[in-house]
């Protein structure tokens, strides 16, 4: 599953979402992915430590950034 981590304060989130839609369409793949508001996640969720926006594929950063270790800092 492809997941876009973002938040309402993330200025780059909408642009990444548009580019992700376009890239998936160009690849002939349905643009299906989940959008998660990191600000709404519990602080025990490791996804809160990733910067917004971030793309996760099967809960791993698409660009190879390792999962942040606990304790997790507040969302950025």
C-alpha positions in Angstrom: 0.0 0.0 0.0 1.2 3.5 -0.9 0.7 6.1 1.7 1.2 9.9 1.6 2.0 11.4 5.0 1.0 15.0 5.2 -0.7 17.5 7.4 -2.8 20.6 6.9 0.2 22.9 7.6 2.3 21.2 4.9 2.7 23.5 2.0 4.2 20.8 -0.3 1.6 18.2 0.4 -0.9 19.2 -2.3 1.8 19.5 -4.9 3.2 16.0 -4.1 -0.3 14.6 -4.2 -0.8 16.1 -7.7 2.5 14.8 -8.9 1.9 11.4 -7.5 -1.5 11.2 -9.3 0.2 12.2 -12.5 3.1 9.7 -12.1 0.8 6.8 -11.4 -1.4 7.6 -14.3 1.6 7.9 -16.6 2.7 4.4 -15.4 -0.7 3.1 -16.2 -1.5 2.4 -12.6 -4.7 3.5 -10.9 -3.8 6.5 -8.7 -4.9 4.7 -5.5 -3.1 5.6 -2.2 -4.0 6.5 1.3 -3.5 10.0 2.7 -2.7 10.2 6.4 -2.7 13.4 8.4 0.4 12.9 10.7 -1.0 15.5 13.1 -3.9 13.2 13.8 -1.8 10.1 14.6 -1.0 9.1 18.2 2.5 10.0 19.3 3.2 6.2 19.6 2.8 5.8 15.9 6.3 5.7 14.2 4.9 7.7 11.2 4.7 10.8 13.3 8.5 11.1 13.2 8.7 11.4 9.4 8.7 14.9 7.9 5.6 15.9 5.9 5.2 15.2 3.1 6.6 11.7 2.9 5.7 8.7 0.7 5.6 5.3 2.3 5.5 2.0 0.3 4.5 -0.9 2.6 5.3 1.3 5.7 8.8 2.1 4.4 10.0 5.4 3.1 9.9 5.4 -0.7 13.3 7.0 -0.8 15.0 4.8 1.7 14.9 7.0 4.8 15.0 4.6 7.8 12.1 4.4 10.3 12.9 6.9 13.0 13.7 5.2 16.4 11.4 5.7 19.4 10.7 7.9 21.3 9.2 9.7 18.3 9.4 13.5 18.0 6.3 15.5 17.4 5.2 15.7 13.7 6.9 18.3 11.5 
